[in-house]
Amino acid sequence: MCGIVGMVGDRDAVPVLIEGLKRLEYRGYDSAGLAVLHENDVALRRAVGRLSALESELAAHPLSGSIGIGHTRWATHGEASVRNCHPHAAAEGRLALVHNGIIENYQELKKDLTAKGILFSSDTDTEVLAATIADCQQDGADLLEALRCALSKARGAYALGLLSLDAPETLYAARLGSPLIVGKGSSGYFIASDVPAILPQVDEVIYLEDGEIARLTPAGVEIWNLAGEAQVLKWVKVEMEESAVDAGGFETFMLKEIHEQTRVLRGLMERYVMDGQIVLPELNMSVGHIRTLQRMMIVSCGTAYYAAMYGRLLIENYTSIAVETDLGSEFRYRSPKIQPGTLVATVSQSGETADTLASVQMAKGAGCPILTICNVFGSSLVRESDHLIYTHAGPEIGVASTKAFTAQLMCFVFLTLYLAEARGELTAETREELLAELQRIPTAIHRVLENKEHIRKIAEQHHDGPSSLYLGRRYNYPMALEGALKNKEISYQHAEGYAAGEMKHGPIALINESLPVICICTETEDEVAEKMISNVREVQARSGRIIAIATEGDTRLDDITEDIIFVPRICECMSPLVNVVALQLLAYYAAQARGTDIDKPRNLAKSVTVE
Ligand code: F6R
């Protein structure tokens, strides 16, 4: 959601900014722009739509300059139009600002500025912040003081990049609640929303802390807090490989990331399972603490919420801890009865999701310890947390989450085993059985990937209707929700995930010969297995187009449907890690058949940093 890149260096910034913006495309955007200090002017180029529109604008009106800022905008305040595009100018065009986040009191600030005769050309909160900086400068402040003064007036969240004719060798950056990094490399100093954006340019980065302001010049970087106190520069070496952020020969990042799941999950096991024991180095939770845990609340959004639902089932099955789950956007606006000792856990790929972050801050306020399962080092959620498990899935560029999700599921398996063991609630036999099963997951996923042509054919047969229904039970109920979400996100076909047992309470009315119903039937052993088959028969009786995911060798569906995706036999509690890969592929090929932009689905942002 909105991406920022900036550079001060010894060569033309424009191609670097364009490349950085391309690397930020995955975050989601509907317009883009850049500003450079060019021939004693702050020159802006902005365009609505894909970056190619901005490139055409630059081809028609070329620019160059060694100091610049760029932005991809995902519209919040004001429609996607050129006048609302960033950068926003102020001080009669002497300064330009790019911003990610929301200035909540911008209407108030705008009223005061309008009363002083300042005119606005956009609907954005960002232009108001730019004008506030310019207004603070009017009182004779230098740019750094003016920026600090403006930020002290602003309420809300921001990551920003600022350049001005009044400081021609300088780029300013600041963050509060939205991610921003500073980087250094052989050709200069950089700012960006994330490391991949400037990966080819930098060797080391600093993750700015909330409330920090950075000044970048060709001579180096200085950082202060909002009170004006100089901060120690904490440079971190960049370990990420370029291959982690290119599509590696796959037609899309999403397909690459679906295929990466075997490697990611193997890597996670190598990292967290040692000599038959779970070792979670960043969990940092004493056995004494674990033994006192009675309640746990897991808060997250979207796909990560379905991982939380799965985590709840596992933890409640193998420990005596009572677990609840909630969506960040709901949790923060209700009155949850969380006692100070309740462990509040979050799950997040980005670590920046605004609603999850706000929920954590609320839980911290109530005296709860925070555990986060996260993919991004140094992210806001990570900083807020006492206990951590990293998912180590590597950068996820496809907007629809795949490898980060299965890594989250596996981390819940590790957490469950760790908690159960520490509480003395796990027998050695169960631990060994579960670990042995876990070891089989990557190979099982590999088998699903080998079957992708079959999955593609099924997707192509059923992609054309207006809607589809996904059914599952127990551990596979969250996977039904996830399968439906994947389908909606990338193929734009309406899809609904349902607990199969709930079908009779409403959605059964939808079933007719044109509705694809995707049934996850991999349970084969207990009453849930039987109930699921009964549900499938209910769909059959109403002529629904059944697509089943079933265990290899299971013949129970032979007389029901021909469209079966067989997956290797895995115990029920871990079957979601394999089943969801089939669902990802099903959504993928449906989207391909429908001709959508799979890596950048319309209206979606990879990291939802505003409410
Ligand atoms: C769906 C998807 C989103 C995210 C959600 C939370 O494919 O990616 O639903 O899961 O926006 O994001 P994170 O995990 O970054 O907190």
Residues whose N, C-alpha, C, O or C-beta is under 5 A from the ligand:
A	BS01	F6R	C301 G302 T303 A304 V347 S348 Q349 S350 G351 T353 V399 A400 S401 K606 V608
